[in-house]
Amino acid sequence: MSLRTTLKKNKTVRGRRWTIRKNDDNRVTEVKMIFKPEEYVTYSNSRIMYGDKALLEILEKDYETSR
């Protein structure tokens, strides 16, 4: 089961954050869950964090463009 379908089926978890990495074609290549977002923000090289709903929207858009 993919992360996209798991996020669709399950409820969103408040406070859970994700980061993504995209390749040159603007396709999602990596998704990582951040366990301590309040600590992660303090790092100088931190990426943009997304909640469950925002990540699902990004993954849906990526899935539609790949078809």
C-alpha positions, 0 to 999 in steps of 0.5 A: 500500500502506498503512502498516498492510499494510506493517507486517503484511508486514515484520518489525519494526525494533528501535528504530524509533519512531512518533508519532500524532495523533488527531482529535476522533472518536479516529481516527488522522489522522497517523503520523510516524516519529521518526528520533532517538528519544533526541533527540526525548524531550528536547523539552518538547512531545514526544508518546508514541512507539510501536514497530512492534508497538504502532503496528500494534495501534493501526492495526488497532483504528482500521481495525476501528472505521472499517468 
